[in-house]
Structure formats: C-alpha cells, structure tokens
Amino acid sequence: MEFVMINTISPGFMPSTQVANPAANAVSSQASPDTKTSVSKKAELEVSPGRNSAKDYSAVQQSLAKGKGAVETAQAATTEIKDSLTKVREVATQLADDSLTAPQREKLQKQYTELRTGIEKTLESASYKGAGGGKSINLLTDKDSSKVTTNSYGSQSELRSSALTKSLGLPENIGSAAEARDLLKGKEGKASLLTTAETAVTDSAERLAKDDKKLKAQLEIATAVSKATSSLESERTGGRNTARAAPDEESRAALLKQAEETRQQLKQQTIGIGSKDQGARSLLSLFS
C-alpha cells in the first residue's frame, strides 16, 4: 500500500544560478566602462538547469498532486463506508431479535451480505493511480508506505496507510440472534467487531483530513515556487532560452529593471501565502 504524508518544504530554495541585482547594477552601470561590462555579462548569464530549476519544482508539484489525489480518493471511500456501516448496525440490530421468522431472518441476512460485499468493493476502489501512471496508491488497504517528493532536493515524506482488512473484519454471515448481538456488543468485555470497524474507518477519515490539509498547503507553496522560479529564469534571459545579449547597454538595463520589478511583484504575491509558514519563508528566500 502506498501512503503519502507531506512535510514542510525544507528551507533553502534558491534559483539554480545567481540572479543579478538590478538595483545595484543600475547605479554601477554609470560609474565606469568596466562596470558596464560586468552588467553586460550578468545580463547575458544563461540559466542552467540545476536542483532548484523550474523543472525541478514542476516535478515536486506532480508528486504532491498525486499524493493529494490518493488522499481524496481514500476520503471519498471512507465516507461511503461509514454510511454502509451505519446500515450494517441497523440490520444487525434487527437480526438480534430472537422472535424473527426464518423468512425475515433470511431477508435481513441477504441485506447484510450485500452491505459487506459493497464495503469490500469500496475499499478496493480506493486505489489511485493518477494521470502520470505508475504504481497505484490505496491509503486504506495498502500494506507498504508510499513516498511523495516534498522539495526540489528530492526530500520525501510518507503517507501512512490504514492497512484495513478486505471486509473490515466483519463476519460473512450472521447465523443467529446471538451472533448478531456479539457483532453489536462484543463479548467478554472486548469491543465488538462492528465497533472496531467503525473506529478504524473514523480514525482513517480523521487522518486523511489532516493529510489533505497538509498536502493542500504544500502544493500551494510548490506551485508558487515553480511559477516564481520559472518567471525569474525567464526574466533573467529576457524571455529567451539562449544567452544572447541585448543589443546595447540601454536594452540590457531595461531587462534588468524588468527583472527587478518582476521579483518584487512575485515577492508580494508570495507573502500572501503566510510568512509564518516554513515553506513560505523558504519561498521568500528566492527574492532576497
């Protein structure tokens, strides 16, 4: 089984190559020919792919998105299963009546069997593969953990699986009123099978809700990082993938000014994510 829990993106997100400081260069460009040459070289710097390139962050987005998809699929399954367990309790309560006739008991047993089979199918259908393919993830029944990339350095975190059994431990049949009472109340001071199943599903739903919240926040940050890095790379090359320089110093200065304006705009947008969040602080380091 595969689980995906996402940790906060580790600090230290920085562009793959040094970003020129337009504000400082604008002043220096008027000082001397040597400084102008330096500005020219900075304007011509080519962004090389590295561990912090836009491509890296795009891969992080995809990994987090798959993890979130697996969580959402499992959440939908738990909602359906909780509803089925409520109906199982209703049927079992009726089957606990000693005065039922054989036809009545047979009818209720058929309803119970259908509910139990439905629960099994719902658990099986909780698997998520995602558009990218690869091994499917079922956060309810998988036995092994799944890993999800959480930052551009390849750091990963696990989404813990509930490792639920195929039928949540529910018996195949309820052959008598006594068996129905055992299913409802348990025996010898032990929790009943039905109560245990209900608790397991409830715990899974609560855990998945927390995981979904974390994944949502991490995906938001990863998306912002990806967009910011891509914009910075684009601005540093004047929207080009080559290292061709602007034709003259005035054009180079304009490119640097545009890059600085973009940096400031992205920085303000990033602040909105929440400066207290570790991932957001890491993102803000891109623009320092």
Phi and psi in degrees as a GROMACS rama.xvg file:
@    title "Ramachandran Plot"
@    xaxis  label "Phi"
@    yaxis  label "Psi"
@TYPE xy
-125.569  133.77  GLU-2
-118.449  149.676  PHE-3
-138.89  109.162  VAL-4
-117.504  132.428  MET-5
-105.313  124.719  ILE-6
-85.8754  166.747  ASN-7
-63.0327  138.562  THR-8
-58.5829  129.743  ILE-9
-68.3324  150.577  SER-10
-67.6139  162.574  PRO-11
106.42  15.6077  GLY-12
-66.3293  119.229  PHE-13
-138.974  152.139  MET-14
-58.684  153.767  PRO-15
-67.1652  -23.8814  SER-16
-133.41  161.68  THR-17
-64.2875  137.033  GLN-18
-95.2543  129.588  VAL-19
-63.8892  148.836  ALA-20
-97.236  95.2649  ASN-21
-57.4666  -39.8003  PRO-22
-61.0981  -44.3622  ALA-23
-70.3846  -38.788  ALA-24
-70.4279  -30.5135  ASN-25
-61.0859  -37.3426  ALA-26
-76.0931  -42.7734  VAL-27
-66.831  -30.1726  SER-28
-63.6418  -19.8661  SER-29
-93.8285  -3.21964  GLN-30
-82.9193  -46.5262  ALA-31
-161.206  160.934  SER-32
-58.6601  -37.0861  PRO-33
-62.3132  -40.9057  ASP-34
-65.3355  -39.3455  THR-35
-60.8446  -39.3029  LYS-36
-62.8714  -40.1989  THR-37
-62.3747  -43.3135  SER-38
-61.2928  -42.2095  VAL-39
-60.0698  -43.8976  SER-40
-64.4048  -38.5984  LYS-41
-66.495  -37.0375  LYS-42
-67.531  -26.967  ALA-43
-91.6274  -5.4749  GLU-44
-53.6417  133.446  LEU-45
-96.1353  133.623  GLU-46
-79.93  112.993  VAL-47
-95.2117  144.389  SER-48
-63.9175  134.082  PRO-49
-143.829  -167.532  GLY-50
-72.4929  -9.28527  ARG-51
-122.176  27.1721  ASN-52
-79.6211  166.408  SER-53
-59.0214  -33.5241  ALA-54
-62.9381  -39.4836  LYS-55
-61.9921  -46.9087  ASP-56
-68.528  -29.9948  TYR-57
-64.4702  -38.5206  SER-58
-65.4882  -36.9874  ALA-59
-63.252  -43.4026  VAL-60
-56.8963  -46.4901  GLN-61
-62.9081  -40.212  GLN-62
-65.5287  -45.0576  SER-63
-65.8803  -38.2492  LEU-64
-63.6687  -39.1823  ALA-65
-66.0719  -41.4127  LYS-66
-61.468  -42.7217  GLY-67
-65.6641  -37.3315  LYS-68
-63.3146  -39.4727  GLY-69
-65.1765  -40.0796  ALA-70
-66.1751  -45.1934  VAL-71
-64.0267  -38.3238  GLU-72
-64.4145  -42.6951  THR-73
-66.1965  -37.3209  ALA-74
-62.1681  -43.5013  GLN-75
-61.8838  -37.4207  ALA-76
-67.2835  -41.6049  ALA-77
-63.9938  -36.1422  THR-78
-62.2557  -43.5586  THR-79
-67.7684  -40.4096  GLU-80
-68.2623  -38.6485  ILE-81
-60.9026  -38.2253  LYS-82
-66.0065  -40.518  ASP-83
-66.0831  -38.7512  SER-84
-66.5909  -33.179  LEU-85
-62.4434  -40.8783  THR-86
-70.6889  -34.704  LYS-87
-62.0819  -41.9014  VAL-88
-62.9818  -39.488  ARG-89
-64.0368  -44.2023  GLU-90
-67.3476  -42.5739  VAL-91
-63.7569  -35.323  ALA-92
-63.0201  -40.3149  THR-93
-68.7753  -38.6795  GLN-94
-69.0501  -17.3902  LEU-95
-76.6926  -3.71086  ALA-96
-82.8584  117.764  ASP-97
-67.353  -19.6919  ASP-98
-86.0565  1.70483  SER-99
-64.5456  143.285  LEU-100
-80.8606  164.476  THR-101
-58.3866  -46.079  ALA-102
-62.0654  -38.5854  PRO-103
-64.8796  -43.6628  GLN-104
-66.55  -38.2023  ARG-105
-64.2579  -41.2059  GLU-106
-63.4726  -44.9501  LYS-107
-67.3249  -35.7303  LEU-108
-64.1319  -38.0546  GLN-109
-63.042  -41.1362  LYS-110
-63.4345  -41.7025  GLN-111
-62.8912  -44.2302  TYR-112
-60.4009  -42.2442  THR-113
-64.1055  -40.0862  GLU-114
-66.2066  -43.2256  LEU-115
-64.0297  -42.5923  ARG-116
-63.7079  -39.1766  THR-117
-63.3731  -38.3315  GLY-118
-63.774  -42.7426  ILE-119
-59.9891  -45.4422  GLU-120
-65.5265  -37.5217  LYS-121
-65.988  -40.6352  THR-122
-62.3621  -41.6718  LEU-123
-66.2337  -37.0047  GLU-124
-77.6897  -2.12947  SER-125
-78.3068  3.13654  ALA-126
-74.4381  141.161  SER-127
-127.347  128.118  TYR-128
-105.126  -39.0404  LYS-129
85.2524  159.871  GLY-130
-63.5942  -27.2668  ALA-131
-78.9457  -2.99044  GLY-132
74.8592  -153.736  GLY-133
85.3121  -172.228  GLY-134
-67.2443  137.626  LYS-135
-74.1745  157.286  SER-136
-123.336  126.997  ILE-137
-126.12  102.874  ASN-138
-77.5805  3.98409  LEU-139
-105.141  -35.8234  LEU-140
-119.735  -12.9836  THR-141
-59.867  149.142  ASP-142
-98.4227  -21.1194  LYS-143
-108.022  160.109  ASP-144
-82.7012  154.981  SER-145
-113.556  146.736  SER-146
-112.42  144.77  LYS-147
-129.057  131.79  VAL-148
-66.4772  134.726  THR-149
-115.477  -10.3953  THR-150
-156.486  175.937  ASN-151
-70.1633  -11.8202  SER-152
-87.858  0.413817  TYR-153
88.6028  9.33407  GLY-154
-62.7297  138.331  SER-155
-127.43  160.959  GLN-156
-140.984  157.416  SER-157
-100.246  148.137  GLU-158
-107.245  111.934  LEU-159
-68.8634  135.876  ARG-160
-91.2551  150.989  SER-161
-75.3814  -22.4959  SER-162
52.3158  44.7038  ALA-163
-71.9385  148.212  LEU-164
-75.7335  164.124  THR-165
-53.2854  -41.6438  LYS-166
-120.283  19.5607  SER-167
60.5789  22.0048  LEU-168
79.0298  6.89925  GLY-169
-74.0375  139.204  LEU-170
-67.1279  154.471  PRO-171
-67.0519  -37.2422  GLU-172
-135.303  157.327  ASN-173
-118.545  91.6522  ILE-174
-78.2788  -13.9462  GLY-175
-154.028  170.208  SER-176
-64.5868  -35.4261  ALA-177
-65.1738  -41.5347  ALA-178
-64.7979  -36.4735  GLU-179
-64.8343  -41.281  ALA-180
-66.6771  -37.2357  ARG-181
-63.8975  -39.666  ASP-182
-63.9656  -34.4677  LEU-183
-82.5539  -41.5428  LEU-184
-114.456  -14.932  LYS-185
79.0016  -177.652  GLY-186
-146.753  155.587  LYS-187
55.3182  40.0373  GLU-188
74.7559  5.66731  GLY-189
-93.5237  151.644  LYS-190
-64.4697  143.237  ALA-191
-70.2348  158.522  SER-192
-61.4568  -36.9667  LEU-193
-68.4754  -43.3696  LEU-194
-63.0591  -40.5729  THR-195
-62.6414  -41.6421  THR-196
-64.8658  -43.9022  ALA-197
-63.0523  -41.7389  GLU-198
-64.207  -42.2562  THR-199
-61.9235  -42.198  ALA-200
-70.8649  -39.8648  VAL-201
-63.4061  -44.4189  THR-202
-61.0973  -40.7013  ASP-203
-63.0661  -42.5219  SER-204
-63.3596  -41.1396  ALA-205
-66.8823  -42.0994  GLU-206
-64.922  -42.6616  ARG-207
-63.7913  -35.557  LEU-208
-63.8646  -39.9921  ALA-209
-67.8069  -42.7973  LYS-210
-62.5789  -40.3524  ASP-211
-63.1025  -40.4676  ASP-212
-63.6679  -43.9429  LYS-213
-64.3854  -44.9681  LYS-214
-62.7232  -40.0178  LEU-215
-60.6814  -44.9809  LYS-216
-66.3937  -43.21  ALA-217
-66.9876  -37.5817  GLN-218
-67.3534  -36.8543  LEU-219
-62.6477  -44.044  GLU-220
-67.0258  -45.1212  ILE-221
-61.362  -37.6289  ALA-222
-66.0977  -42.5176  THR-223
-64.7169  -40.9308  ALA-224
-62.8909  -44.4317  VAL-225
-60.9138  -45.903  SER-226
-65.5326  -42.1888  LYS-227
-64.0196  -46.3705  ALA-228
-63.1454  -41.9686  THR-229
-62.8896  -41.8787  SER-230
-65.9286  -42.146  SER-231
-64.3691  -42.1726  LEU-232
-63.0645  -40.8583  GLU-233
-66.4346  -43.841  SER-234
-66.6378  -35.3041  GLU-235
-66.9395  -24.9631  ARG-236
-106.847  11.9199  THR-237
65.1174  29.475  GLY-238
81.077  11.6312  GLY-239
-116.413  158.774  ARG-240
-96.6811  3.71236  ASN-241
-111.651  175.521  THR-242
-99.6533  18.9177  ALA-243
-60.9548  135.862  ARG-244
-86.0763  159.852  ALA-245
-65.6578  151.93  ALA-246
-63.0861  -25.804  PRO-247
-149.682  172.535  ASP-248
-62.3557  -36.6304  GLU-249
-63.638  -40.9023  GLU-250
-68.3506  -38.5651  SER-251
-62.9391  -43.1574  ARG-252
-62.1785  -37.8201  ALA-253
-65.0264  -40.5032  ALA-254
-62.3134  -43.1063  LEU-255
-65.559  -39.0712  LEU-256
-65.547  -41.6821  LYS-257
-63.4073  -39.0712  GLN-258
-63.2212  -42.1461  ALA-259
-64.7307  -40.7075  GLU-260
-63.5102  -40.8066  GLU-261
-64.3248  -41.7999  THR-262
-58.0656  -44.8531  ARG-263
-67.7252  -38.4971  GLN-264
-64.728  -45.5565  GLN-265
-64.4129  -35.9123  LEU-266
-62.572  -44.3041  LYS-267
-63.8464  -38.3042  GLN-268
-65.8431  -37.761  GLN-269
-67.9362  -35.511  THR-270
-56.6098  -31.2075  ILE-271
-64.5758  -19.2608  GLY-272
-68.5715  -30.717  ILE-273
126.185  102.62  GLY-274
-67.6508  -14.8789  SER-275
-82.5622  -15.899  LYS-276
-78.4258  135.714  ASP-277
-60.0838  -41.4361  GLN-278
-63.4119  -38.8455  GLY-279
-66.8867  -38.7411  ALA-280
-63.7839  -37.5741  ARG-281
-64.5658  -40.9999  SER-282
-63.8015  -41.1044  LEU-283
-62.8381  -24.4542  LEU-284
-65.5061  -18.597  SER-285
-61.6662  -29.0481  LEU-286
-109.242  10.1496  PHE-287
